[in-house]
Amino acid sequence: MGVMSKLRRLLGLVEGHEDEVAKQVGKRTKVSEEKAKKGIEKATDAVKNGSDSGSGDRSSY
């Protein structure tokens, strides 16, 4: 299973629950809820566009 198909599957599970996921990320890591939500949105956009650019670059999250 490729990286993009794994991302599609995971983001499908997250869809509709972005706020709750961002809140949990904020509790469990040093990442703010806002940054977590932006990261989820960015990953969702990348998967929808079929792009894996920046998949190794976490500096923008």
PDBQT receptor file of N, H, CA, C and O in Angstrom, charges set to zero:
ATOM      1  N   MET A   1       0.853  -1.173   0.000  1.00  0.00    +0.000 N 
ATOM      2  CA  MET A   1       0.000   0.000   0.000  1.00  0.00    +0.000 C 
ATOM      3  C   MET A   1       0.896   1.232   0.000  1.00  0.00    +0.000 C 
ATOM      4  O   MET A   1       1.792   1.353   0.835  1.00  0.00    +0.000 OA
ATOM      5  N   GLY A   2       0.654   2.138  -0.929  1.00  0.00    +0.000 N 
ATOM      6  H   GLY A   2      -0.075   2.039  -1.607  1.00  0.00    +0.000 HD
ATOM      7  CA  GLY A   2       1.481   3.316  -1.050  1.00  0.00    +0.000 C 
ATOM      8  C   GLY A   2       1.152   4.377  -0.013  1.00  0.00    +0.000 C 
ATOM      9  O   GLY A   2       0.133   4.308   0.674  1.00  0.00    +0.000 OA
ATOM     10  N   VAL A   3       2.027   5.348   0.083  1.00  0.00    +0.000 N 
ATOM     11  H   VAL A   3       2.855   5.405  -0.475  1.00  0.00    +0.000 HD
ATOM     12  CA  VAL A   3       1.861   6.422   1.063  1.00  0.00    +0.000 C 
ATOM     13  C   VAL A   3       0.580   7.209   0.810  1.00  0.00    +0.000 C 
ATOM     14  O   VAL A   3      -0.152   7.521   1.749  1.00  0.00    +0.000 OA
ATOM     15  N   MET A   4       0.309   7.529  -0.441  1.00  0.00    +0.000 N 
ATOM     16  H   MET A   4       0.904   7.275  -1.203  1.00  0.00    +0.000 HD
ATOM     17  CA  MET A   4      -0.882   8.332  -0.737  1.00  0.00    +0.000 C 
ATOM     18  C   MET A   4      -2.164   7.569  -0.406  1.00  0.00    +0.000 C 
ATOM     19  O   MET A   4      -3.121   8.164   0.090  1.00  0.00    +0.000 OA
ATOM     20  N   SER A   5      -2.197   6.280  -0.668  1.00  0.00    +0.000 N 
ATOM     21  H   SER A   5      -1.419   5.797  -1.070  1.00  0.00    +0.000 HD
ATOM     22  CA  SER A   5      -3.400   5.512  -0.345  1.00  0.00    +0.000 C 
ATOM     23  C   SER A   5      -3.575   5.405   1.172  1.00  0.00    +0.000 C 
ATOM     24  O   SER A   5      -4.703   5.413   1.666  1.00  0.00    +0.000 OA
ATOM     25  N   LYS A   6      -2.472   5.305   1.910  1.00  0.00    +0.000 N 
ATOM     26  H   LYS A   6      -1.556   5.299   1.509  1.00  0.00    +0.000 HD
ATOM     27  CA  LYS A   6      -2.558   5.295   3.369  1.00  0.00    +0.000 C 
ATOM     28  C   LYS A   6      -3.079   6.634   3.878  1.00  0.00    +0.000 C 
ATOM     29  O   LYS A   6      -3.918   6.682   4.778  1.00  0.00    +0.000 OA
ATOM     30  N   LEU A   7      -2.577   7.720   3.297  1.00  0.00    +0.000 N 
ATOM     31  H   LEU A   7      -1.895   7.681   2.566  1.00  0.00    +0.000 HD
ATOM     32  CA  LEU A   7      -3.050   9.047   3.694  1.00  0.00    +0.000 C 
ATOM     33  C   LEU A   7      -4.536   9.214   3.401  1.00  0.00    +0.000 C 
ATOM     34  O   LEU A   7      -5.278   9.735   4.233  1.00  0.00    +0.000 OA
ATOM     35  N   ARG A   8      -4.971   8.779   2.227  1.00  0.00    +0.000 N 
ATOM     36  H   ARG A   8      -4.368   8.357   1.551  1.00  0.00    +0.000 HD
ATOM     37  CA  ARG A   8      -6.397   8.870   1.879  1.00  0.00    +0.000 C 
ATOM     38  C   ARG A   8      -7.252   8.128   2.903  1.00  0.00    +0.000 C 
ATOM     39  O   ARG A   8      -8.294   8.628   3.326  1.00  0.00    +0.000 OA
ATOM     40  N   ARG A   9      -6.815   6.953   3.292  1.00  0.00    +0.000 N 
ATOM     41  H   ARG A   9      -5.968   6.547   2.948  1.00  0.00    +0.000 HD
ATOM     42  CA  ARG A   9      -7.561   6.141   4.251  1.00  0.00    +0.000 C 
ATOM     43  C   ARG A   9      -7.625   6.838   5.610  1.00  0.00    +0.000 C 
ATOM     44  O   ARG A   9      -8.696   6.939   6.208  1.00  0.00    +0.000 OA
ATOM     45  N   LEU A  10      -6.490   7.315   6.091  1.00  0.00    +0.000 N 
ATOM     46  H   LEU A  10      -5.620   7.233   5.605  1.00  0.00    +0.000 HD
ATOM     47  CA  LEU A  10      -6.460   7.997   7.390  1.00  0.00    +0.000 C 
ATOM     48  C   LEU A  10      -7.267   9.284   7.377  1.00  0.00    +0.000 C 
ATOM     49  O   LEU A  10      -7.996   9.575   8.326  1.00  0.00    +0.000 OA
ATOM     50  N   LEU A  11      -7.141  10.051   6.312  1.00  0.00    +0.000 N 
ATOM     51  H   LEU A  11      -6.550   9.816   5.541  1.00  0.00    +0.000 HD
ATOM     52  CA  LEU A  11      -7.887  11.303   6.243  1.00  0.00    +0.000 C 
ATOM     53  C   LEU A  11      -9.381  11.046   6.102  1.00  0.00    +0.000 C 
ATOM     54  O   LEU A  11     -10.192  11.864   6.534  1.00  0.00    +0.000 OA
ATOM     55  N   GLY A  12      -9.748   9.930   5.508  1.00  0.00    +0.000 N 
ATOM     56  H   GLY A  12      -9.089   9.265   5.156  1.00  0.00    +0.000 HD
ATOM     57  CA  GLY A  12     -11.156   9.551   5.444  1.00  0.00    +0.000 C 
ATOM     58  C   GLY A  12     -11.718   9.295   6.834  1.00  0.00    +0.000 C 
ATOM     59  O   GLY A  12     -12.879   9.601   7.107  1.00  0.00    +0.000 OA
ATOM     60  N   LEU A  13     -10.893   8.732   7.712  1.00  0.00    +0.000 N 
ATOM     61  H   LEU A  13      -9.950   8.484   7.491  1.00  0.00    +0.000 HD
ATOM     62  CA  LEU A  13     -11.321   8.495   9.087  1.00  0.00    +0.000 C 
ATOM     63  C   LEU A  13     -11.426   9.798   9.874  1.00  0.00    +0.000 C 
ATOM     64  O   LEU A  13     -12.258   9.915  10.774  1.00  0.00    +0.000 OA
ATOM     65  N   VAL A  14     -10.590  10.772   9.541  1.00  0.00    +0.000 N 
ATOM     66  H   VAL A  14      -9.914  10.677   8.810  1.00  0.00    +0.000 HD
ATOM     67  CA  VAL A  14     -10.542  12.054  10.251  1.00  0.00    +0.000 C 
ATOM     68  C   VAL A  14     -11.647  12.994   9.768  1.00  0.00    +0.000 C 
ATOM     69  O   VAL A  14     -12.103  13.857  10.519  1.00  0.00    +0.000 OA
ATOM     70  N   GLU A  15     -12.071  12.827   8.525  1.00  0.00    +0.000 N 
ATOM     71  H   GLU A  15     -11.700  12.127   7.916  1.00  0.00    +0.000 HD
ATOM     72  CA  GLU A  15     -13.039  13.734   7.923  1.00  0.00    +0.000 C 
ATOM     73  C   GLU A  15     -14.264  13.930   8.811  1.00  0.00    +0.000 C 
ATOM     74  O   GLU A  15     -14.902  12.964   9.231  1.00  0.00    +0.000 OA
ATOM     75  N   GLY A  16     -14.579  15.180   9.089  1.00  0.00    +0.000 N 
ATOM     76  H   GLY A  16     -14.060  15.964   8.748  1.00  0.00    +0.000 HD
ATOM     77  CA  GLY A  16     -15.703  15.508   9.941  1.00  0.00    +0.000 C 
ATOM     78  C   GLY A  16     -15.345  15.587  11.417  1.00  0.00    +0.000 C 
ATOM     79  O   GLY A  16     -16.159  16.019  12.234  1.00  0.00    +0.000 OA
ATOM     80  N   HIS A  17     -14.135  15.173  11.759  1.00  0.00    +0.000 N 
ATOM     81  H   HIS A  17     -13.475  14.822  11.095  1.00  0.00    +0.000 HD
ATOM     82  CA  HIS A  17     -13.693  15.171  13.151  1.00  0.00    +0.000 C 
ATOM     83  C   HIS A  17     -12.414  15.982  13.324  1.00  0.00    +0.000 C 
ATOM     84  O   HIS A  17     -11.650  15.742  14.260  1.00  0.00    +0.000 OA
ATOM     85  N   GLU A  18     -12.174  16.935  12.434  1.00  0.00    +0.000 N 
ATOM     86  H   GLU A  18     -12.794  17.129  11.673  1.00  0.00    +0.000 HD
ATOM     87  CA  GLU A  18     -10.932  17.688  12.459  1.00  0.00    +0.000 C 
ATOM     88  C   GLU A  18     -10.716  18.415  13.779  1.00  0.00    +0.000 C 
ATOM     89  O   GLU A  18      -9.600  18.436  14.299  1.00  0.00    +0.000 OA
ATOM     90  N   ASP A  19     -11.775  19.014  14.329  1.00  0.00    +0.000 N 
ATOM     91  H   ASP A  19     -12.682  18.997  13.907  1.00  0.00    +0.000 HD
ATOM     92  CA  ASP A  19     -11.642  19.754  15.585  1.00  0.00    +0.000 C 
ATOM     93  C   ASP A  19     -11.233  18.837  16.739  1.00  0.00    +0.000 C 
ATOM     94  O   ASP A  19     -10.358  19.181  17.534  1.00  0.00    +0.000 OA
ATOM     95  N   GLU A  20     -11.868  17.676  16.822  1.00  0.00    +0.000 N 
ATOM     96  H   GLU A  20     -12.578  17.397  16.176  1.00  0.00    +0.000 HD
ATOM     97  CA  GLU A  20     -11.552  16.743  17.893  1.00  0.00    +0.000 C 
ATOM     98  C   GLU A  20     -10.125  16.214  17.766  1.00  0.00    +0.000 C 
ATOM     99  O   GLU A  20      -9.416  16.077  18.763  1.00  0.00    +0.000 OA
ATOM    100  N   VAL A  21      -9.710  15.918  16.535  1.00  0.00    +0.000 N 
ATOM    101  H   VAL A  21     -10.286  16.029  15.725  1.00  0.00    +0.000 HD
ATOM    102  CA  VAL A  21      -8.357  15.417  16.300  1.00  0.00    +0.000 C 
ATOM    103  C   VAL A  21      -7.346  16.497  16.655  1.00  0.00    +0.000 C 
ATOM    104  O   VAL A  21      -6.341  16.213  17.306  1.00  0.00    +0.000 OA
ATOM    105  N   ALA A  22      -7.599  17.731  16.235  1.00  0.00    +0.000 N 
ATOM    106  H   ALA A  22      -8.416  17.963  15.706  1.00  0.00    +0.000 HD
ATOM    107  CA  ALA A  22      -6.680  18.835  16.537  1.00  0.00    +0.000 C 
ATOM    108  C   ALA A  22      -6.581  19.046  18.047  1.00  0.00    +0.000 C 
ATOM    109  O   ALA A  22      -5.500  19.333  18.561  1.00  0.00    +0.000 OA
ATOM    110  N   LYS A  23      -7.692  18.907  18.753  1.00  0.00    +0.000 N 
ATOM    111  H   LYS A  23      -8.570  18.674  18.335  1.00  0.00    +0.000 HD
ATOM    112  CA  LYS A  23      -7.682  19.068  20.210  1.00  0.00    +0.000 C 
ATOM    113  C   LYS A  23      -6.826  17.989  20.862  1.00  0.00    +0.000 C 
ATOM    114  O   LYS A  23      -6.049  18.279  21.772  1.00  0.00    +0.000 OA
ATOM    115  N   GLN A  24      -6.963  16.745  20.403  1.00  0.00    +0.000 N 
ATOM    116  H   GLN A  24      -7.595  16.509  19.665  1.00  0.00    +0.000 HD
ATOM    117  CA  GLN A  24      -6.165  15.653  20.954  1.00  0.00    +0.000 C 
ATOM    118  C   GLN A  24      -4.683  15.837  20.654  1.00  0.00    +0.000 C 
ATOM    119  O   GLN A  24      -3.835  15.565  21.504  1.00  0.00    +0.000 OA
ATOM    120  N   VAL A  25      -4.370  16.300  19.445  1.00  0.00    +0.000 N 
ATOM    121  H   VAL A  25      -5.059  16.522  18.755  1.00  0.00    +0.000 HD
ATOM    122  CA  VAL A  25      -2.970  16.562  19.093  1.00  0.00    +0.000 C 
ATOM    123  C   VAL A  25      -2.412  17.640  20.020  1.00  0.00    +0.000 C 
ATOM    124  O   VAL A  25      -1.280  17.532  20.493  1.00  0.00    +0.000 OA
ATOM    125  N   GLY A  26      -3.206  18.678  20.277  1.00  0.00    +0.000 N 
ATOM    126  H   GLY A  26      -4.125  18.766  19.893  1.00  0.00    +0.000 HD
ATOM    127  CA  GLY A  26      -2.783  19.738  21.180  1.00  0.00    +0.000 C 
ATOM    128  C   GLY A  26      -2.525  19.242  22.591  1.00  0.00    +0.000 C 
ATOM    129  O   GLY A  26      -1.606  19.721  23.256  1.00  0.00    +0.000 OA
ATOM    130  N   LYS A  27      -3.314  18.298  23.056  1.00  0.00    +0.000 N 
ATOM    131  H   LYS A  27      -4.061  17.909  22.516  1.00  0.00    +0.000 HD
ATOM    132  CA  LYS A  27      -3.143  17.749  24.398  1.00  0.00    +0.000 C 
ATOM    133  C   LYS A  27      -1.912  16.852  24.491  1.00  0.00    +0.000 C 
ATOM    134  O   LYS A  27      -1.198  16.865  25.494  1.00  0.00    +0.000 OA
ATOM    135  N   ARG A  28      -1.669  16.075  23.441  1.00  0.00    +0.000 N 
ATOM    136  H   ARG A  28      -2.248  16.064  22.626  1.00  0.00    +0.000 HD
ATOM    137  CA  ARG A  28      -0.635  15.040  23.500  1.00  0.00    +0.000 C 
ATOM    138  C   ARG A  28       0.731  15.475  22.996  1.00  0.00    +0.000 C 
ATOM    139  O   ARG A  28       1.723  14.783  23.223  1.00  0.00    +0.000 OA
ATOM    140  N   THR A  29       0.795  16.607  22.321  1.00  0.00    +0.000 N 
ATOM    141  H   THR A  29      -0.011  17.169  22.136  1.00  0.00    +0.000 HD
ATOM    142  CA  THR A  29       2.065  17.078  21.776  1.00  0.00    +0.000 C 
ATOM    143  C   THR A  29       2.249  18.554  22.102  1.00  0.00    +0.000 C 
ATOM    144  O   THR A  29       1.399  19.167  22.747  1.00  0.00    +0.000 OA
ATOM    145  N   LYS A  30       3.348  19.109  21.658  1.00  0.00    +0.000 N 
ATOM    146  H   LYS A  30       4.039  18.611  21.134  1.00  0.00    +0.000 HD
ATOM    147  CA  LYS A  30       3.610  20.536  21.858  1.00  0.00    +0.000 C 
ATOM    148  C   LYS A  30       3.070  21.376  20.705  1.00  0.00    +0.000 C 
ATOM    149  O   LYS A  30       3.309  22.582  20.650  1.00  0.00    +0.000 OA
ATOM    150  N   VAL A  31       2.350  20.749  19.793  1.00  0.00    +0.000 N 
ATOM    151  H   VAL A  31       2.156  19.769  19.838  1.00  0.00    +0.000 HD
ATOM    152  CA  VAL A  31       1.771  21.441  18.646  1.00  0.00    +0.000 C 
ATOM    153  C   VAL A  31       0.440  22.061  19.067  1.00  0.00    +0.000 C 
ATOM    154  O   VAL A  31      -0.376  21.406  19.715  1.00  0.00    +0.000 OA
ATOM    155  N   SER A  32       0.221  23.324  18.697  1.00  0.00    +0.000 N 
ATOM    156  H   SER A  32       0.884  23.857  18.170  1.00  0.00    +0.000 HD
ATOM    157  CA  SER A  32      -1.042  23.969  19.050  1.00  0.00    +0.000 C 
ATOM    158  C   SER A  32      -2.185  23.375  18.234  1.00  0.00    +0.000 C 
ATOM    159  O   SER A  32      -1.966  22.776  17.181  1.00  0.00    +0.000 OA
ATOM    160  N   GLU A  33      -3.404  23.550  18.734  1.00  0.00    +0.000 N 
ATOM    161  H   GLU A  33      -3.581  24.036  19.589  1.00  0.00    +0.000 HD
ATOM    162  CA  GLU A  33      -4.573  23.046  18.016  1.00  0.00    +0.000 C 
ATOM    163  C   GLU A  33      -4.680  23.686  16.637  1.00  0.00    +0.000 C 
ATOM    164  O   GLU A  33      -5.033  23.021  15.664  1.00  0.00    +0.000 OA
ATOM    165  N   GLU A  34      -4.371  24.989  16.557  1.00  0.00    +0.000 N 
ATOM    166  H   GLU A  34      -4.084  25.529  17.348  1.00  0.00    +0.000 HD
ATOM    167  CA  GLU A  34      -4.458  25.698  15.269  1.00  0.00    +0.000 C 
ATOM    168  C   GLU A  34      -3.492  25.107  14.252  1.00  0.00    +0.000 C 
ATOM    169  O   GLU A  34      -3.855  24.886  13.097  1.00  0.00    +0.000 OA
ATOM    170  N   LYS A  35      -2.253  24.851  14.687  1.00  0.00    +0.000 N 
ATOM    171  H   LYS A  35      -1.958  25.030  15.625  1.00  0.00    +0.000 HD
ATOM    172  CA  LYS A  35      -1.268  24.271  13.770  1.00  0.00    +0.000 C 
ATOM    173  C   LYS A  35      -1.666  22.855  13.364  1.00  0.00    +0.000 C 
ATOM    174  O   LYS A  35      -1.474  22.459  12.214  1.00  0.00    +0.000 OA
ATOM    175  N   ALA A  36      -2.216  22.102  14.297  1.00  0.00    +0.000 N 
ATOM    176  H   ALA A  36      -2.372  22.424  15.231  1.00  0.00    +0.000 HD
ATOM    177  CA  ALA A  36      -2.660  20.741  13.977  1.00  0.00    +0.000 C 
ATOM    178  C   ALA A  36      -3.772  20.772  12.939  1.00  0.00    +0.000 C 
ATOM    179  O   ALA A  36      -3.773  19.982  11.995  1.00  0.00    +0.000 OA
ATOM    180  N   LYS A  37      -4.720  21.690  13.118  1.00  0.00    +0.000 N 
ATOM    181  H   LYS A  37      -4.719  22.332  13.885  1.00  0.00    +0.000 HD
ATOM    182  CA  LYS A  37      -5.834  21.796  12.172  1.00  0.00    +0.000 C 
ATOM    183  C   LYS A  37      -5.330  22.213  10.791  1.00  0.00    +0.000 C 
ATOM    184  O   LYS A  37      -5.787  21.689   9.775  1.00  0.00    +0.000 OA
ATOM    185  N   LYS A  38      -4.381  23.162  10.756  1.00  0.00    +0.000 N 
ATOM    186  H   LYS A  38      -4.009  23.588  11.581  1.00  0.00    +0.000 HD
ATOM    187  CA  LYS A  38      -3.809  23.579   9.474  1.00  0.00    +0.000 C 
ATOM    188  C   LYS A  38      -3.077  22.422   8.805  1.00  0.00    +0.000 C 
ATOM    189  O   LYS A  38      -3.132  22.266   7.585  1.00  0.00    +0.000 OA
ATOM    190  N   GLY A  39      -2.389  21.609   9.609  1.00  0.00    +0.000 N 
ATOM    191  H   GLY A  39      -2.344  21.735  10.600  1.00  0.00    +0.000 HD
ATOM    192  CA  GLY A  39      -1.690  20.446   9.069  1.00  0.00    +0.000 C 
ATOM    193  C   GLY A  39      -2.650  19.435   8.470  1.00  0.00    +0.000 C 
ATOM    194  O   GLY A  39      -2.379  18.864   7.414  1.00  0.00    +0.000 OA
ATOM    195  N   ILE A  40      -3.772  19.214   9.143  1.00  0.00    +0.000 N 
ATOM    196  H   ILE A  40      -3.992  19.678  10.001  1.00  0.00    +0.000 HD
ATOM    197  CA  ILE A  40      -4.790  18.300   8.626  1.00  0.00    +0.000 C 
ATOM    198  C   ILE A  40      -5.351  18.843   7.320  1.00  0.00    +0.000 C 
ATOM    199  O   ILE A  40      -5.518  18.098   6.354  1.00  0.00    +0.000 OA
ATOM    200  N   GLU A  41      -5.643  20.149   7.289  1.00  0.00    +0.000 N 
ATOM    201  H   GLU A  41      -5.507  20.754   8.073  1.00  0.00    +0.000 HD
ATOM    202  CA  GLU A  41      -6.177  20.763   6.065  1.00  0.00    +0.000 C 
ATOM    203  C   GLU A  41      -5.172  20.682   4.927  1.00  0.00    +0.000 C 
ATOM    204  O   GLU A  41      -5.540  20.403   3.786  1.00  0.00    +0.000 OA
ATOM    205  N   LYS A  42      -3.902  20.925   5.236  1.00  0.00    +0.000 N 
ATOM    206  H   LYS A  42      -3.602  21.151   6.163  1.00  0.00    +0.000 HD
ATOM    207  CA  LYS A  42      -2.866  20.871   4.205  1.00  0.00    +0.000 C 
ATOM    208  C   LYS A  42      -2.718  19.454   3.647  1.00  0.00    +0.000 C 
ATOM    209  O   LYS A  42      -2.586  19.265   2.438  1.00  0.00    +0.000 OA
ATOM    210  N   ALA A  43      -2.740  18.467   4.537  1.00  0.00    +0.000 N 
ATOM    211  H   ALA A  43      -2.847  18.621   5.519  1.00  0.00    +0.000 HD
ATOM    212  CA  ALA A  43      -2.640  17.080   4.095  1.00  0.00    +0.000 C 
ATOM    213  C   ALA A  43      -3.857  16.678   3.261  1.00  0.00    +0.000 C 
ATOM    214  O   ALA A  43      -3.728  15.974   2.259  1.00  0.00    +0.000 OA
ATOM    215  N   THR A  44      -5.031  17.129   3.681  1.00  0.00    +0.000 N 
ATOM    216  H   THR A  44      -5.136  17.701   4.495  1.00  0.00    +0.000 HD
ATOM    217  CA  THR A  44      -6.251  16.832   2.927  1.00  0.00    +0.000 C 
ATOM    218  C   THR A  44      -6.189  17.431   1.535  1.00  0.00    +0.000 C 
ATOM    219  O   THR A  44      -6.539  16.773   0.556  1.00  0.00    +0.000 OA
ATOM    220  N   ASP A  45      -5.745  18.680   1.443  1.00  0.00    +0.000 N 
ATOM    221  H   ASP A  45      -5.460  19.215   2.238  1.00  0.00    +0.000 HD
ATOM    222  CA  ASP A  45      -5.615  19.330   0.137  1.00  0.00    +0.000 C 
ATOM    223  C   ASP A  45      -4.604  18.605  -0.742  1.00  0.00    +0.000 C 
ATOM    224  O   ASP A  45      -4.836  18.424  -1.937  1.00  0.00    +0.000 OA
ATOM    225  N   ALA A  46      -3.493  18.193  -0.161  1.00  0.00    +0.000 N 
ATOM    226  H   ALA A  46      -3.304  18.340   0.810  1.00  0.00    +0.000 HD
ATOM    227  CA  ALA A  46      -2.460  17.493  -0.936  1.00  0.00    +0.000 C 
ATOM    228  C   ALA A  46      -2.986  16.176  -1.483  1.00  0.00    +0.000 C 
ATOM    229  O   ALA A  46      -2.710  15.822  -2.630  1.00  0.00    +0.000 OA
ATOM    230  N   VAL A  47      -3.740  15.452  -0.672  1.00  0.00    +0.000 N 
ATOM    231  H   VAL A  47      -3.964  15.739   0.259  1.00  0.00    +0.000 HD
ATOM    232  CA  VAL A  47      -4.285  14.168  -1.120  1.00  0.00    +0.000 C 
ATOM    233  C   VAL A  47      -5.338  14.390  -2.198  1.00  0.00    +0.000 C 
ATOM    234  O   VAL A  47      -5.383  13.650  -3.181  1.00  0.00    +0.000 OA
ATOM    235  N   LYS A  48      -6.182  15.399  -2.023  1.00  0.00    +0.000 N 
ATOM    236  H   LYS A  48      -6.145  16.000  -1.225  1.00  0.00    +0.000 HD
ATOM    237  CA  LYS A  48      -7.211  15.677  -3.027  1.00  0.00    +0.000 C 
ATOM    238  C   LYS A  48      -6.584  16.074  -4.353  1.00  0.00    +0.000 C 
ATOM    239  O   LYS A  48      -7.116  15.751  -5.415  1.00  0.00    +0.000 OA
ATOM    240  N   ASN A  49      -5.454  16.774  -4.298  1.00  0.00    +0.000 N 
ATOM    241  H   ASN A  49      -5.021  17.037  -3.436  1.00  0.00    +0.000 HD
ATOM    242  CA  ASN A  49      -4.772  17.201  -5.515  1.00  0.00    +0.000 C 
ATOM    243  C   ASN A  49      -3.863  16.113  -6.065  1.00  0.00    +0.000 C 
ATOM    244  O   ASN A  49      -3.289  16.275  -7.142  1.00  0.00    +0.000 OA
ATOM    245  N   GLY A  50      -3.725  15.011  -5.343  1.00  0.00    +0.000 N 
ATOM    246  H   GLY A  50      -4.192  14.879  -4.469  1.00  0.00    +0.000 HD
ATOM    247  CA  GLY A  50      -2.873  13.915  -5.802  1.00  0.00    +0.000 C 
ATOM    248  C   GLY A  50      -1.408  14.234  -5.715  1.00  0.00    +0.000 C 
ATOM    249  O   GLY A  50      -0.589  13.641  -6.418  1.00  0.00    +0.000 OA
ATOM    250  N   SER A  51      -1.072  15.172  -4.851  1.00  0.00    +0.000 N 
ATOM    251  H   SER A  51      -1.737  15.654  -4.280  1.00  0.00    +0.000 HD
ATOM    252  CA  SER A  51       0.312  15.608  -4.725  1.00  0.00    +0.000 C 
ATOM    253  C   SER A  51       0.894  15.085  -3.438  1.00  0.00    +0.000 C 
ATOM    254  O   SER A  51       0.229  15.095  -2.402  1.00  0.00    +0.000 OA
ATOM    255  N   ASP A  52       2.128  14.627  -3.491  1.00  0.00    +0.000 N 
ATOM    256  H   ASP A  52       2.668  14.619  -4.332  1.00  0.00    +0.000 HD
ATOM    257  CA  ASP A  52       2.800  14.247  -2.260  1.00  0.00    +0.000 C 
ATOM    258  C   ASP A  52       3.973  15.178  -1.988  1.00  0.00    +0.000 C 
ATOM    259  O   ASP A  52       4.876  14.837  -1.223  1.00  0.00    +0.000 OA
ATOM    260  N   SER A  53       3.960  16.354  -2.613  1.00  0.00    +0.000 N 
ATOM    261  H   SER A  53       3.226  16.630  -3.234  1.00  0.00    +0.000 HD
ATOM    262  CA  SER A  53       5.037  17.305  -2.384  1.00  0.00    +0.000 C 
ATOM    263  C   SER A  53       4.993  17.779  -0.950  1.00  0.00    +0.000 C 
ATOM    264  O   SER A  53       3.929  18.065  -0.402  1.00  0.00    +0.000 OA
ATOM    265  N   GLY A  54       6.155  17.856  -0.359  1.00  0.00    +0.000 N 
ATOM    266  H   GLY A  54       7.020  17.623  -0.804  1.00  0.00    +0.000 HD
ATOM    267  CA  GLY A  54       6.245  18.298   1.021  1.00  0.00    +0.000 C 
ATOM    268  C   GLY A  54       5.923  17.222   2.031  1.00  0.00    +0.000 C 
ATOM    269  O   GLY A  54       5.814  17.510   3.223  1.00  0.00    +0.000 OA
ATOM    270  N   SER A  55       5.768  15.986   1.584  1.00  0.00    +0.000 N 
ATOM    271  H   SER A  55       5.857  15.752   0.616  1.00  0.00    +0.000 HD
ATOM    272  CA  SER A  55       5.410  14.931   2.527  1.00  0.00    +0.000 C 
ATOM    273  C   SER A  55       6.503  14.699   3.562  1.00  0.00    +0.000 C 
ATOM    274  O   SER A  55       6.216  14.251   4.672  1.00  0.00    +0.000 OA
ATOM    275  N   GLY A  56       7.744  14.997   3.215  1.00  0.00    +0.000 N 
ATOM    276  H   GLY A  56       7.977  15.361   2.313  1.00  0.00    +0.000 HD
ATOM    277  CA  GLY A  56       8.835  14.848   4.162  1.00  0.00    +0.000 C 
ATOM    278  C   GLY A  56       9.172  16.134   4.873  1.00  0.00    +0.000 C 
ATOM    279  O   GLY A  56      10.014  16.140   5.771  1.00  0.00    +0.000 OA
ATOM    280  N   ASP A  57       8.543  17.214   4.498  1.00  0.00    +0.000 N 
ATOM    281  H   ASP A  57       7.859  17.210   3.768  1.00  0.00    +0.000 HD
ATOM    282  CA  ASP A  57       8.835  18.518   5.078  1.00  0.00    +0.000 C 
ATOM    283  C   ASP A  57       7.798  18.843   6.136  1.00  0.00    +0.000 C 
ATOM    284  O   ASP A  57       6.646  19.139   5.819  1.00  0.00    +0.000 OA
ATOM    285  N   ARG A  58       8.208  18.786   7.387  1.00  0.00    +0.000 N 
ATOM    286  H   ARG A  58       9.144  18.546   7.645  1.00  0.00    +0.000 HD
ATOM    287  CA  ARG A  58       7.272  19.055   8.489  1.00  0.00    +0.000 C 
ATOM    288  C   ARG A  58       7.432  20.466   9.013  1.00  0.00    +0.000 C 
ATOM    289  O   ARG A  58       6.752  20.845   9.967  1.00  0.00    +0.000 OA
ATOM    290  N   SER A  59       8.307  21.251   8.421  1.00  0.00    +0.000 N 
ATOM    291  H   SER A  59       8.860  20.944   7.646  1.00  0.00    +0.000 HD
ATOM    292  CA  SER A  59       8.567  22.592   8.931  1.00  0.00    +0.000 C 
ATOM    293  C   SER A  59       7.372  23.507   8.823  1.00  0.00    +0.000 C 
ATOM    294  O   SER A  59       7.275  24.470   9.584  1.00  0.00    +0.000 OA
ATOM    295  N   SER A  60       6.452  23.245   7.901  1.00  0.00    +0.000 N 
ATOM    296  H   SER A  60       6.530  22.463   7.282  1.00  0.00    +0.000 HD
ATOM    297  CA  SER A  60       5.304  24.125   7.707  1.00  0.00    +0.000 C 
ATOM    298  C   SER A  60       4.104  23.727   8.550  1.00  0.00    +0.000 C 
ATOM    299  O   SER A  60       3.070  24.394   8.503  1.00  0.00    +0.000 OA
ATOM    300  N   TYR A  61       4.226  22.637   9.329  1.00  0.00    +0.000 N 
ATOM    301  H   TYR A  61       5.066  22.096   9.367  1.00  0.00    +0.000 HD
ATOM    302  CA  TYR A  61       3.096  22.214  10.163  1.00  0.00    +0.000 C 
ATOM    303  C   TYR A  61       3.087  22.940  11.451  1.00  0.00    +0.000 C 
ATOM    304  O   TYR A  61       2.207  22.714  12.281  1.00  0.00    +0.000 OA
TER     305      TYR A  61
